[in-house]
Amino acid sequence: MGEPVEFVILAAGKSQARLLDDLLVDGLRVAGKSDQFQVQMSFPGGMEVRTRTVLTLVPEREGEFRIPPLRVRMNGQIVKTPECVLRVQPGAGGIPVLPAIPVPQ
């Protein structure tokens, strides 16, 4: 409790992906957000943009938190991440990283 957790969303497509929703879960505070982009060019094949969005979450209490599907705009469409569950227990220590959530293409 009170220790930060990184929630990572990965997306790859023809254009940069953008998270459309704010993460609003009672008992979880979003302490920071960062976006990283990587562009790959290949011939033939064109361009691929990989987007990595990291939300730093701080649990304000112990328990189980359901992170709802979040909307992401990519390739001119809106897709959703799967629902995730974060379980917070006392005395964890360190900065855990949730497994990266790939966005369906």
C-alpha positions as CSV (number, residue, x, y, z in Angstrom):
1,M,0.0,0.0,0.0
2,G,1.3,3.4,-0.9
3,E,4.0,2.0,-3.2
4,P,3.9,2.9,-6.9
5,V,2.9,0.3,-9.5
6,E,3.5,0.8,-13.3
7,F,0.6,-0.1,-15.5
8,V,1.9,-0.4,-19.1
9,I,-0.2,-0.3,-22.3
10,L,1.6,-1.4,-25.6
11,A,0.2,-0.7,-29.1
12,A,1.6,-1.1,-32.6
13,G,0.1,0.2,-35.8
14,K,0.4,2.6,-38.7
15,S,0.0,5.6,-36.5
16,Q,0.7,6.7,-32.9
17,A,-1.8,5.3,-30.4
18,R,-3.4,7.6,-27.9
19,L,-5.0,6.7,-24.6
20,L,-8.5,8.4,-24.6
21,D,-9.6,7.6,-21.0
22,D,-8.5,8.7,-17.6
23,L,-8.0,5.8,-15.2
24,L,-10.6,6.4,-12.4
25,V,-10.6,3.6,-9.8
26,D,-11.6,4.3,-6.2
27,G,-8.5,3.7,-4.0
28,L,-6.0,4.1,-6.9
29,R,-4.3,7.4,-7.6
30,V,-2.6,8.1,-10.9
31,A,0.8,9.7,-9.9
32,G,2.2,10.0,-13.4
33,K,1.8,9.2,-17.1
34,S,4.4,8.9,-19.8
35,D,4.2,8.1,-23.5
36,Q,7.1,6.6,-25.6
37,F,7.0,6.2,-29.3
38,Q,9.2,4.2,-31.6
39,V,8.9,4.4,-35.4
40,Q,10.2,1.6,-37.7
41,M,10.5,2.1,-41.5
42,S,10.8,-0.9,-43.8
43,F,10.8,-1.2,-47.6
44,P,8.5,-2.7,-48.7
45,G,6.1,-2.7,-45.9
46,G,5.9,1.0,-44.8
47,M,5.9,2.3,-41.3
48,E,5.0,0.9,-37.9
49,V,4.6,3.0,-34.8
50,R,5.0,1.3,-31.4
51,T,3.5,3.2,-28.5
52,R,4.2,2.5,-24.9
53,T,2.0,4.3,-22.3
54,V,3.0,4.0,-18.7
55,L,0.6,5.0,-15.9
56,T,2.2,5.1,-12.4
57,L,-0.5,4.0,-9.9
58,V,-0.4,4.4,-6.2
59,P,-2.8,2.2,-4.2
60,E,-4.2,4.1,-1.2
61,R,-5.4,1.0,0.6
62,E,-5.1,-2.8,0.5
63,G,-7.5,-4.9,-1.6
64,E,-8.4,-5.9,-5.1
65,F,-8.8,-3.2,-7.7
66,R,-10.5,-3.8,-11.1
67,I,-9.0,-1.7,-13.8
68,P,-11.7,-1.3,-16.4
69,P,-11.1,-1.5,-20.2
70,L,-9.5,1.7,-21.4
71,R,-10.1,3.2,-24.9
72,V,-7.1,3.7,-27.2
73,R,-7.3,5.4,-30.6
74,M,-5.0,3.8,-33.1
75,N,-5.0,3.4,-36.9
76,G,-8.1,5.6,-37.1
77,Q,-10.1,3.2,-34.8
78,I,-10.9,3.0,-31.2
79,V,-9.9,-0.3,-29.4
80,K,-10.1,-1.3,-25.8
81,T,-7.6,-2.8,-23.4
82,P,-8.8,-5.9,-21.5
83,E,-9.9,-5.5,-17.9
84,C,-7.1,-6.1,-15.3
85,V,-7.1,-6.8,-11.6
86,L,-4.5,-5.4,-9.2
87,R,-4.2,-7.1,-5.8
88,V,-2.6,-5.0,-3.1
89,Q,-1.2,-6.7,0.0
90,P,0.6,-5.2,3.0
91,G,4.4,-5.2,3.1
92,A,5.1,-5.8,-0.6
93,G,8.0,-3.2,-0.9
94,G,9.8,-2.2,-4.1
95,I,8.2,-1.0,-7.3
96,P,6.3,-3.8,-9.0
97,V,5.5,-3.6,-12.7
98,L,2.3,-5.1,-14.0
99,P,2.7,-7.2,-17.2
100,A,2.4,-5.0,-20.3
101,I,-1.1,-5.0,-21.8
102,P,-1.0,-5.3,-25.5
103,V,-3.8,-3.5,-27.4
104,P,-5.6,-5.7,-29.9
105,Q,-5.0,-4.5,-33.5
